[in-house]
Amino acid sequence: MRAMHEAGRSVPAEASVVGFDDVREADAFWPPLTTVHQDFGQVGRLCIEKLLLQIDSAVGPGTTIVPTHLVVRASTASPPS
């Protein structure tokens, strides 16, 4: 968003911006950043659980999906008509 601002472009009027991770500061940006939220505590716990399972039982790697949700703030808008 800073690069857009420095180029004289407007967020979200000319381009929507979406982040990922929903850092604490996301709502303090100007405009406040729309972002995807995920529970990093849950991600950490699941990583440790899977690592311990692999160490204890020689289980191979797998995929675990951690739920996410979109936090809509002011950095996104409908496309211009």
N, CA, C and O atoms as CSV, one atom per row, in Angstrom:
chain,resi,resn,atom,element,x,y,z
A,1,MET,N,N,0.823,-1.180,0.000
A,1,MET,CA,C,0.000,0.000,0.000
A,1,MET,C,C,0.870,1.247,0.000
A,1,MET,O,O,0.501,2.276,-0.565
A,2,ARG,N,N,2.018,1.143,0.635
A,2,ARG,CA,C,2.916,2.299,0.617
A,2,ARG,C,C,3.389,2.587,-0.805
A,2,ARG,O,O,3.428,3.743,-1.227
A,3,ALA,N,N,3.744,1.547,-1.534
A,3,ALA,CA,C,4.201,1.735,-2.916
A,3,ALA,C,C,3.095,2.345,-3.763
A,3,ALA,O,O,3.354,3.213,-4.596
A,4,MET,N,N,1.866,1.894,-3.554
A,4,MET,CA,C,0.735,2.480,-4.290
A,4,MET,C,C,0.606,3.958,-3.940
A,4,MET,O,O,0.421,4.791,-4.827
A,5,HIS,N,N,0.700,4.283,-2.672
A,5,HIS,CA,C,0.598,5.678,-2.235
A,5,HIS,C,C,1.714,6.526,-2.859
A,5,HIS,O,O,1.464,7.623,-3.359
A,6,GLU,N,N,2.947,6.005,-2.823
A,6,GLU,CA,C,4.085,6.746,-3.379
A,6,GLU,C,C,3.950,6.933,-4.889
A,6,GLU,O,O,4.485,7.892,-5.446
A,7,ALA,N,N,3.243,6.029,-5.547
A,7,ALA,CA,C,3.029,6.145,-6.996
A,7,ALA,C,C,1.809,7.000,-7.320
A,7,ALA,O,O,1.451,7.160,-8.487
A,8,GLY,N,N,1.166,7.552,-6.281
A,8,GLY,CA,C,0.003,8.397,-6.500
A,8,GLY,C,C,-1.264,7.623,-6.805
A,8,GLY,O,O,-2.213,8.171,-7.366
A,9,ARG,N,N,-1.283,6.362,-6.440
A,9,ARG,CA,C,-2.454,5.500,-6.686
A,9,ARG,C,C,-3.270,5.366,-5.409
A,9,ARG,O,O,-2.742,5.440,-4.300
A,10,SER,N,N,-4.551,5.170,-5.590
A,10,SER,CA,C,-5.462,5.097,-4.451
A,10,SER,C,C,-5.868,3.663,-4.140
A,10,SER,O,O,-6.299,2.916,-5.019
A,11,VAL,N,N,-5.720,3.293,-2.863
A,11,VAL,CA,C,-6.216,2.015,-2.358
A,11,VAL,C,C,-7.434,2.351,-1.517
A,11,VAL,O,O,-7.305,3.149,-0.589
A,12,PRO,N,N,-8.590,1.803,-1.779
A,12,PRO,CA,C,-8.930,0.746,-2.715
A,12,PRO,C,C,-9.553,1.233,-4.011
A,12,PRO,O,O,-10.010,0.411,-4.805
A,13,ALA,N,N,-9.588,2.535,-4.258
A,13,ALA,CA,C,-10.275,3.047,-5.461
A,13,ALA,C,C,-9.669,2.500,-6.755
A,13,ALA,O,O,-10.399,2.192,-7.696
A,14,GLU,N,N,-8.337,2.379,-6.808
A,14,GLU,CA,C,-7.686,1.897,-8.031
A,14,GLU,C,C,-7.193,0.458,-7.924
A,14,GLU,O,O,-7.043,-0.221,-8.940
A,15,ALA,N,N,-6.943,-0.008,-6.721
A,15,ALA,CA,C,-6.478,-1.388,-6.525
A,15,ALA,C,C,-6.840,-1.830,-5.117
A,15,ALA,O,O,-6.646,-1.093,-4.150
A,16,SER,N,N,-7.364,-3.034,-5.016
A,16,SER,CA,C,-7.626,-3.619,-3.706
A,16,SER,C,C,-6.384,-4.353,-3.237
A,16,SER,O,O,-5.654,-4.932,-4.042
A,17,VAL,N,N,-6.147,-4.327,-1.935
A,17,VAL,CA,C,-4.985,-4.999,-1.349
A,17,VAL,C,C,-5.483,-5.910,-0.230
A,17,VAL,O,O,-6.253,-5.492,0.634
A,18,VAL,N,N,-5.025,-7.171,-0.264
A,18,VAL,CA,C,-5.381,-8.136,0.770
A,18,VAL,C,C,-4.105,-8.752,1.305
A,18,VAL,O,O,-3.240,-9.172,0.537
A,19,GLY,N,N,-3.989,-8.805,2.612
A,19,GLY,CA,C,-2.834,-9.427,3.250
A,19,GLY,C,C,-3.182,-10.821,3.745
A,19,GLY,O,O,-4.311,-11.288,3.600
A,20,PHE,N,N,-2.195,-11.469,4.329
A,20,PHE,CA,C,-2.402,-12.784,4.919
A,20,PHE,C,C,-1.700,-12.801,6.256
A,20,PHE,O,O,-0.565,-12.334,6.360
A,21,ASP,N,N,-2.330,-13.315,7.261
A,21,ASP,CA,C,-1.817,-13.507,8.616
A,21,ASP,C,C,-2.544,-12.638,9.635
A,21,ASP,O,O,-2.475,-12.932,10.828
A,22,ASP,N,N,-3.231,-11.590,9.224
A,22,ASP,CA,C,-3.971,-10.722,10.131
A,22,ASP,C,C,-3.125,-10.303,11.325
A,22,ASP,O,O,-3.518,-10.490,12.476
A,23,VAL,N,N,-1.952,-9.733,11.036
A,23,VAL,CA,C,-1.103,-9.233,12.115
A,23,VAL,C,C,-1.841,-8.158,12.895
A,23,VAL,O,O,-2.749,-7.512,12.372
A,24,ARG,N,N,-1.454,-7.974,14.130
A,24,ARG,CA,C,-2.141,-7.022,15.004
A,24,ARG,C,C,-2.222,-5.621,14.417
A,24,ARG,O,O,-3.200,-4.905,14.634
A,25,GLU,N,N,-1.203,-5.236,13.680
A,25,GLU,CA,C,-1.138,-3.884,13.135
A,25,GLU,C,C,-2.029,-3.677,11.903
A,25,GLU,O,O,-2.191,-2.543,11.453
A,26,ALA,N,N,-2.604,-4.740,11.355
A,26,ALA,CA,C,-3.356,-4.645,10.100
A,26,ALA,C,C,-4.478,-3.616,10.171
A,26,ALA,O,O,-4.760,-2.945,9.178
A,27,ASP,N,N,-5.120,-3.482,11.326
A,27,ASP,CA,C,-6.205,-2.510,11.414
A,27,ASP,C,C,-5.700,-1.096,11.677
A,27,ASP,O,O,-6.490,-0.152,11.687
A,28,ALA,N,N,-4.385,-0.938,11.890
A,28,ALA,CA,C,-3.802,0.387,12.106
A,28,ALA,C,C,-3.226,0.982,10.818
A,28,ALA,O,O,-2.895,2.167,10.783
A,29,PHE,N,N,-3.102,0.169,9.753
A,29,PHE,CA,C,-2.623,0.686,8.471
A,29,PHE,C,C,-3.635,1.673,7.913
A,29,PHE,O,O,-4.791,1.702,8.337
A,30,TRP,N,N,-3.187,2.486,6.954
A,30,TRP,CA,C,-4.138,3.363,6.277
A,30,TRP,C,C,-4.137,3.065,4.797
A,30,TRP,O,O,-3.100,3.253,4.160
A,31,PRO,N,N,-5.210,2.621,4.218
A,31,PRO,CA,C,-6.431,2.231,4.916
A,31,PRO,C,C,-6.214,0.921,5.671
A,31,PRO,O,O,-5.277,0.181,5.368
A,32,PRO,N,N,-7.071,0.627,6.649
A,32,PRO,CA,C,-6.949,-0.640,7.370
A,32,PRO,C,C,-6.959,-1.817,6.385
A,32,PRO,O,O,-7.757,-1.850,5.448
A,33,LEU,N,N,-6.061,-2.777,6.615
A,33,LEU,CA,C,-5.799,-3.859,5.663
A,33,LEU,C,C,-6.784,-5.018,5.796
A,33,LEU,O,O,-6.918,-5.610,6.867
A,34,THR,N,N,-7.469,-5.334,4.700
A,34,THR,CA,C,-8.254,-6.568,4.612
A,34,THR,C,C,-7.258,-7.723,4.614
A,34,THR,O,O,-6.235,-7.657,3.932
A,35,THR,N,N,-7.541,-8.769,5.366
A,35,THR,CA,C,-6.565,-9.844,5.495
A,35,THR,C,C,-7.231,-11.179,5.799
A,35,THR,O,O,-8.385,-11.234,6.223
A,36,VAL,N,N,-6.486,-12.246,5.575
A,36,VAL,CA,C,-6.935,-13.588,5.913
A,36,VAL,C,C,-6.380,-13.918,7.289
A,36,VAL,O,O,-5.181,-13.779,7.532
A,37,HIS,N,N,-7.254,-14.357,8.189
A,37,HIS,CA,C,-6.848,-14.673,9.561
A,37,HIS,C,C,-6.735,-16.179,9.737
A,37,HIS,O,O,-7.566,-16.943,9.246
A,38,GLN,N,N,-5.692,-16.591,10.447
A,38,GLN,CA,C,-5.596,-17.980,10.888
A,38,GLN,C,C,-5.022,-17.988,12.296
A,38,GLN,O,O,-4.305,-17.065,12.682
A,39,ASP,N,N,-5.331,-19.017,13.057
A,39,ASP,CA,C,-4.907,-19.132,14.454
A,39,ASP,C,C,-3.496,-19.721,14.493
A,39,ASP,O,O,-3.319,-20.930,14.339
A,40,PHE,N,N,-2.487,-18.856,14.701
A,40,PHE,CA,C,-1.106,-19.336,14.697
A,40,PHE,C,C,-0.783,-20.200,15.898
A,40,PHE,O,O,0.112,-21.041,15.826
A,41,GLY,N,N,-1.492,-20.013,17.005
A,41,GLY,CA,C,-1.321,-20.910,18.151
A,41,GLY,C,C,-1.708,-22.328,17.765
A,41,GLY,O,O,-1.005,-23.284,18.094
A,42,GLN,N,N,-2.833,-22.461,17.061
A,42,GLN,CA,C,-3.282,-23.769,16.599
A,42,GLN,C,C,-2.288,-24.357,15.596
A,42,GLN,O,O,-2.003,-25.554,15.629
A,43,VAL,N,N,-1.765,-23.517,14.709
A,43,VAL,CA,C,-0.772,-23.991,13.731
A,43,VAL,C,C,0.444,-24.554,14.470
A,43,VAL,O,O,0.930,-25.633,14.131
A,44,GLY,N,N,0.930,-23.838,15.468
A,44,GLY,CA,C,2.093,-24.300,16.234
A,44,GLY,C,C,1.823,-25.603,16.964
A,44,GLY,O,O,2.646,-26.518,16.937
A,45,ARG,N,N,0.657,-25.687,17.623
A,45,ARG,CA,C,0.310,-26.915,18.341
A,45,ARG,C,C,0.229,-28.109,17.389
A,45,ARG,O,O,0.740,-29.186,17.693
A,46,LEU,N,N,-0.410,-27.914,16.244
A,46,LEU,CA,C,-0.538,-29.004,15.278
A,46,LEU,C,C,0.819,-29.426,14.727
A,46,LEU,O,O,1.054,-30.614,14.504
A,47,CYS,N,N,1.704,-28.472,14.508
A,47,CYS,CA,C,3.053,-28.801,14.007
A,47,CYS,C,C,3.799,-29.676,15.013
A,47,CYS,O,O,4.417,-30.673,14.641
A,48,ILE,N,N,3.736,-29.294,16.286
A,48,ILE,CA,C,4.426,-30.077,17.320
A,48,ILE,C,C,3.803,-31.464,17.445
A,48,ILE,O,O,4.522,-32.458,17.544
A,49,GLU,N,N,2.463,-31.538,17.441
A,49,GLU,CA,C,1.801,-32.840,17.525
A,49,GLU,C,C,2.224,-33.747,16.372
A,49,GLU,O,O,2.540,-34.917,16.585
A,50,LYS,N,N,2.229,-33.211,15.157
A,50,LYS,CA,C,2.613,-34.020,13.984
A,50,LYS,C,C,4.082,-34.444,14.067
A,50,LYS,O,O,4.423,-35.576,13.726
A,51,LEU,N,N,4.943,-33.539,14.517
A,51,LEU,CA,C,6.361,-33.869,14.652
A,51,LEU,C,C,6.550,-34.999,15.655
A,51,LEU,O,O,7.292,-35.947,15.397
A,52,LEU,N,N,5.880,-34.898,16.797
A,52,LEU,CA,C,6.003,-35.947,17.805
A,52,LEU,C,C,5.463,-37.282,17.296
A,52,LEU,O,O,6.046,-38.330,17.576
A,53,LEU,N,N,4.362,-37.255,16.556
A,53,LEU,CA,C,3.832,-38.490,15.961
A,53,LEU,C,C,4.832,-39.106,14.991
A,53,LEU,O,O,5.019,-40.322,14.966
A,54,GLN,N,N,5.472,-38.256,14.194
A,54,GLN,CA,C,6.446,-38.771,13.224
A,54,GLN,C,C,7.659,-39.355,13.936
A,54,GLN,O,O,8.203,-40.367,13.493
A,55,ILE,N,N,8.093,-38.738,15.027
A,55,ILE,CA,C,9.244,-39.249,15.779
A,55,ILE,C,C,8.889,-40.573,16.442
A,55,ILE,O,O,9.668,-41.525,16.387
A,56,ASP,N,N,7.700,-40.638,17.077
A,56,ASP,CA,C,7.303,-41.828,17.838
A,56,ASP,C,C,6.937,-43.020,16.968
A,56,ASP,O,O,7.233,-44.155,17.339
A,57,SER,N,N,6.304,-42.798,15.823
A,57,SER,CA,C,5.772,-43.935,15.086
A,57,SER,C,C,6.214,-43.991,13.630
A,57,SER,O,O,5.687,-44.785,12.851
A,58,ALA,N,N,7.158,-43.170,13.265
A,58,ALA,CA,C,7.662,-43.142,11.889
A,58,ALA,C,C,6.540,-42.914,10.880
A,58,ALA,O,O,6.598,-43.421,9.760
A,59,VAL,N,N,5.528,-42.158,11.270
A,59,VAL,CA,C,4.444,-41.791,10.363
A,59,VAL,C,C,4.981,-40.750,9.394
A,59,VAL,O,O,5.710,-39.840,9.789
A,60,GLY,N,N,4.624,-40.887,8.145
A,60,GLY,CA,C,5.088,-39.945,7.139
A,60,GLY,C,C,4.375,-38.607,7.228
A,60,GLY,O,O,3.392,-38.473,7.957
A,61,PRO,N,N,4.858,-37.623,6.497
A,61,PRO,CA,C,4.224,-36.308,6.507
A,61,PRO,C,C,2.824,-36.374,5.917
A,61,PRO,O,O,2.508,-37.260,5.123
A,62,GLY,N,N,2.014,-35.443,6.310
A,62,GLY,CA,C,0.655,-35.371,5.807
A,62,GLY,C,C,0.233,-33.915,5.707
A,62,GLY,O,O,1.042,-33.004,5.885
A,63,THR,N,N,-1.008,-33.718,5.428
A,63,THR,CA,C,-1.542,-32.367,5.290
A,63,THR,C,C,-2.603,-32.139,6.349
A,63,THR,O,O,-3.478,-32.980,6.560
A,64,THR,N,N,-2.522,-31.011,7.005
A,64,THR,CA,C,-3.532,-30.609,7.972
A,64,THR,C,C,-4.012,-29.224,7.581
A,64,THR,O,O,-3.206,-28.332,7.317
A,65,ILE,N,N,-5.302,-29.047,7.544
A,65,ILE,CA,C,-5.886,-27.761,7.176
A,65,ILE,C,C,-6.288,-27.022,8.445
A,65,ILE,O,O,-7.018,-27.553,9.282
A,66,VAL,N,N,-5.812,-25.816,8.574
A,66,VAL,CA,C,-6.207,-24.952,9.685
A,66,VAL,C,C,-7.230,-23.966,9.137
A,66,VAL,O,O,-6.976,-23.310,8.127
A,67,PRO,N,N,-8.383,-23.855,9.791
A,67,PRO,CA,C,-9.410,-22.953,9.290
A,67,PRO,C,C,-8.921,-21.505,9.200
A,67,PRO,O,O,-8.134,-21.049,10.029
A,68,THR,N,N,-9.394,-20.807,8.200
A,68,THR,CA,C,-9.085,-19.393,8.025
A,68,THR,C,C,-10.391,-18.646,7.778
A,68,THR,O,O,-11.413,-19.247,7.447
A,69,HIS,N,N,-10.340,-17.345,7.941
A,69,HIS,CA,C,-11.490,-16.531,7.550
A,69,HIS,C,C,-11.009,-15.156,7.119
A,69,HIS,O,O,-9.962,-14.675,7.552
A,70,LEU,N,N,-11.793,-14.545,6.267
A,70,LEU,CA,C,-11.459,-13.240,5.717
A,70,LEU,C,C,-11.926,-12.144,6.670
A,70,LEU,O,O,-13.080,-12.128,7.098
A,71,VAL,N,N,-11.012,-11.228,6.996
A,71,VAL,CA,C,-11.336,-10.068,7.821
A,71,VAL,C,C,-11.369,-8.864,6.880
A,71,VAL,O,O,-10.323,-8.357,6.473
A,72,VAL,N,N,-12.569,-8.416,6.540
A,72,VAL,CA,C,-12.729,-7.341,5.558
A,72,VAL,C,C,-12.565,-6.004,6.258
A,72,VAL,O,O,-13.258,-5.694,7.227
A,73,ARG,N,N,-11.619,-5.212,5.734
A,73,ARG,CA,C,-11.405,-3.862,6.221
A,73,ARG,C,C,-11.458,-2.928,5.007
A,73,ARG,O,O,-12.061,-3.273,3.991
A,74,ALA,N,N,-10.851,-1.782,5.101
A,74,ALA,CA,C,-11.050,-0.738,4.076
A,74,ALA,C,C,-10.072,-0.787,2.895
A,74,ALA,O,O,-10.116,0.104,2.046
A,75,SER,N,N,-9.199,-1.784,2.809
A,75,SER,CA,C,-8.244,-1.813,1.692
A,75,SER,C,C,-8.782,-2.529,0.463
A,75,SER,O,O,-8.056,-2.710,-0.514
A,76,THR,N,N,-10.039,-2.935,0.500
A,76,THR,CA,C,-10.650,-3.596,-0.650
A,76,THR,C,C,-11.981,-2.928,-0.995
A,76,THR,O,O,-12.658,-2.362,-0.137
A,77,ALA,N,N,-12.331,-3.012,-2.272
A,77,ALA,CA,C,-13.595,-2.440,-2.747
A,77,ALA,C,C,-14.012,-3.198,-3.999
A,77,ALA,O,O,-13.216,-3.918,-4.601
A,78,SER,N,N,-15.259,-3.026,-4.375
A,78,SER,CA,C,-15.729,-3.611,-5.634
A,78,SER,C,C,-14.987,-2.953,-6.782
A,78,SER,O,O,-14.596,-1.790,-6.674
A,79,PRO,N,N,-14.784,-3.674,-7.882
A,79,PRO,CA,C,-14.094,-3.073,-9.022
A,79,PRO,C,C,-14.903,-1.903,-9.586
A,79,PRO,O,O,-16.133,-1.901,-9.523
A,80,PRO,N,N,-14.203,-0.914,-10.136
A,80,PRO,CA,C,-14.931,0.207,-10.740
A,80,PRO,C,C,-15.747,-0.250,-11.947
A,80,PRO,O,O,-15.355,-1.188,-12.641
A,81,SER,N,N,-16.861,0.394,-12.196
A,81,SER,CA,C,-17.714,-0.016,-13.328
A,81,SER,C,C,-17.195,0.516,-14.637
A,81,SER,O,O,-17.791,0.265,-15.684
